[in-house]
Amino acid sequence: MKSDIPAAPVWISVDSRQQIKYQLIHHEITQGLNMNHSIRLLGLLLNASYLRGRLVGDNQR
């Protein structure tokens, strides 16, 4: 069976605060400062926003 899961996260909507966080982390990664920490932070952020999106989506139904 072919999996339909995309290789990278697909964002439907991102609020401005999240966008700013992503830009800051992206900047940190491009500057090469503490790469592992940035990737870990990005993972935590993506996970948190995913969970928050699930909660918000459930509340709107």
C-alpha positions in Angstrom: 0.0 0.0 0.0 1.2 3.4 -0.9 1.3 5.9 2.0 -0.2 9.3 1.5 1.7 10.9 4.3 3.8 13.8 3.0 7.6 13.8 3.6 7.4 17.2 5.3 4.7 18.8 7.4 2.0 20.6 5.3 0.7 23.8 6.8 -2.8 24.8 6.1 -2.8 28.0 8.2 -0.3 29.5 10.5 -1.0 32.5 12.7 1.4 35.4 12.7 3.0 34.6 16.1 3.8 31.1 14.9 5.2 32.5 11.7 7.5 34.9 13.6 8.8 31.9 15.7 9.5 29.9 12.5 11.3 32.8 11.0 13.4 33.3 14.1 14.3 29.6 14.2 15.0 29.5 10.4 17.3 32.5 10.9 19.1 30.7 13.7 19.6 27.7 11.5 20.8 29.7 8.5 23.3 31.4 10.8 24.5 28.0 11.9 24.2 28.8 15.6 23.6 25.7 17.7 22.1 23.7 14.8 20.9 20.7 16.9 19.2 23.0 19.4 17.3 24.8 16.6 16.1 21.6 15.1 14.9 20.3 18.5 13.1 23.6 19.1 11.5 23.5 15.6 10.3 20.0 16.3 8.8 21.0 19.6 7.1 24.0 18.0 5.7 21.9 15.1 4.4 19.4 17.6 2.9 22.1 19.8 1.2 23.9 16.9 -0.2 20.6 15.6 -1.7 19.7 19.0 -3.0 23.2 19.3 -4.5 23.0 15.8 -6.2 19.8 16.7 -7.7 21.3 19.9 -8.8 24.5 18.1 -10.3 22.4 15.2 -12.2 20.2 17.7 -13.6 23.3 19.5 -14.8 24.8 16.2 -16.8 21.8 15.1 
